[in-house]
Amino acid sequence: MENYLKLAKGKKKTLNKLTKEEMDLPMKDFIPCIYYNCSPNLYGVRFAKKILKESKGFLTETNQSMDNGDFMFFDDTTKTYKYGEIKISYKGINGKYRVTNIRDHQRLDYFILCFVDTENDFKPKYYVVPKEHVTNGTFFKLSAMNGTFIANMNNEVVPKSMTVSEDDVDWYFSQKNLLNGNTYSKLKSFITKSVNNEYTKIKN
């Protein structure tokens, strides 16, 4: 019993704390790292920070007071700023993925989604899709994360979640994916806006 107590106290000291070395890990190592080191409500935050860091300045973190996603960038095609939210989901023991804290009231343009197969060496798949592909409700049903439907009827801002089966992930999100594939190299090209790279062109 004392051994478990010691382990628990040790875990508390390190939980949700990442070193600079861990933040600099290659993405393939970073993803299992935050799964081990962070609680579910915070590994998404750490993943978003990592994506922003990996973008080398192309993506700018939005201020919380804006209430409009995790990042913004300037789109040369439309000469306007675009906004997006970053989400990561690890496959649960039920074989499904759960995406949480979806705020469909925000004026986002895109979602950057990462689905991690915990049963296959934590292999990730990446998608960049228009906001409506997540929030339109034609395929996935978004449910309020807290409270009942009746309790939330008059609430204008209700964080929502959705559950996605493994079979549906690639089939559905590939339809509107702005990346030509679902690997990290494709996402990296997009978020760094590499010169002459077709994957960085925003498709309107």
N, C-alpha and C positions, 0 to 999 in steps of 0.2 A: 504493500500500500504506500509506504514512504517513497518507494522508487517512482511510482506514478505521480505522487505529489511533487516530487522534485522535477520530473519531466514537465508537468503542467506549469510549474512556476517558470521553468526555463523557456517554455513555449510562449508564455505571456510576454516575456521580455523581448522576444524576437518577432512576434506576430505582427504582420503588416509593415515590417521595417526591412527595406531593401538597401543594400550597400551600393556604392557607386559601381563597384565591379559587377554586381548583379544587374544593375540597370544597363550596363554596357554589354551584357551577354548577347550572343547571336539570338535572333528571334526563336529559333528552334529549341534553344535551351531556356530562354526567358519564359516561354509559355508554361512548361512544367514547373519552373522555379516559382512563379507567382501562385500557381495552383497549390504548391506545398507551403509557401511562406505566408500567404494572405488568406483572410477570411473571404467568403463569397461576396460580401457587400463591398469589398475593397479591391479585389483583383481586377475588376473592371476599370477602376480608377487608375491603377498602376499600368494596365495595358494601354489605356488612352495616353498616359504620359509617355510611354515608350514609343507609340506611333508618332506623336508630335516630335519627339526627339529624333526619330529616324527620318523625319521629313526634311531635316536640315534647314528649317526656316520657311519652307513653302507653306506649311500649315501653321496658323497662329492660334494659340489657345484663346477661346472666348472668355470674357469676364462673366462670372456667375450672375452678376446683376443684369446681364443681357437676357438671361433665360432663353438662350437660343443655341443649344448644342455644345459640343466640345471644341470645335475648331472653325476657322474661317480661312478662305484663301481668295485671291483675286483672279477672276477668270478673264483671261485676255480676249476671249471670243466675244463675250457679252459686255466686257468692261464694267463688271459689277462684282461685288463680293458674294461668294457662295458659303453656305454654312452646313455643317454636318455633325453627326453624332457617331461615336465609336462604341461598338458593343462586342464583347467576347462571351461565348457560352461554351461550357464544357459538357460533354454528354453525361447525363445522369445515369444512375443505376437502372432506371427504367428504359434506357436506350433512347431517350429523347433529349432535346435541347430546350432550354428555357431562356428567353431573352427578356430582361426586366427593365423597369424604369423607362419605358417608352412614353415620351411626352408628346402626344400627337398635336397638342396645341402650339408647339413651337414651330417657327417658320423656317424649318430646315429644308435643305435641298437634297442631301444625301445621308445615307447610313453607310458606315464602314463596318462590315460584319465579319466576325471570325468565329467559326465553329470548330471546336477541338474534339477529335475522336479519342477519348480517354482509353478506349479498348484497342487502339491501334497506334501505340507508342506516342500518344498525344499529337497525332498528325492534324495540323490545322487546314482549313479551307477558308479562303478570303473572298469577299464579295463587296463591291461598291454599287449600291442601288439607289434609285430615286426614293425619296421619303415615302411617296404614295405606294410604292411596292410593298412597304411594310405596314402602313397605317390604313390602307383603303378598306380592309375588312372583307374583301371578296373571297379570300382563300383562308387566311388565318383570322381567328377570332381573338381580339384583344380584350383582356379582362382586367378589371381594376385590381390593383395589388392589395389594396386595403378597403375594407367596408363592403357592403352589399350594393347591388345595382340601385336599389331604392334609396339607400343612404347617399349615394353619389349623384343622384339625378340633378341636383341643383349646383353641383360642383363643376366649375369651368376647367379646373386644373386637376386632373386625376392621373397619377402615374399608372401605366398599364404594363401588362406582360403578355407574352404569347409562348406557346409550346409548339415545338416543331419536331416531327419525327425525322429520323435519319434519312429515310427514303425521300422525304420531301425537300430536304435542304438543297441539294444540288439541282434537282429538277426545277424547283420554283425560283431560286435566287439566280440561277444561271440565265433565266429568261431576260432579265434586265441588267445583268452585270456589266458594268462599264469596263471591266478588265477582260482581257482576252485569255481567260483561264482563271484558276483560283489559287495559284501558288503565291508565296510571299514575294517572289521576284517580280511578279506582275503588279502586286500592290505597291511595292517599293518604287517601281517606275512611275506609278500614278501619283504617289504622295510626294515625290521629289521633282516631279514635272521635268523629267529628263528631256533634253533637246532632241527633236526629231523622233520622239518615241510616240507611236500612234496610240498607245494606251493612255496617254495623259490628256488626250483631247476630250473635252466634255461633250457628250452627245446630247443635244437638246431635242 
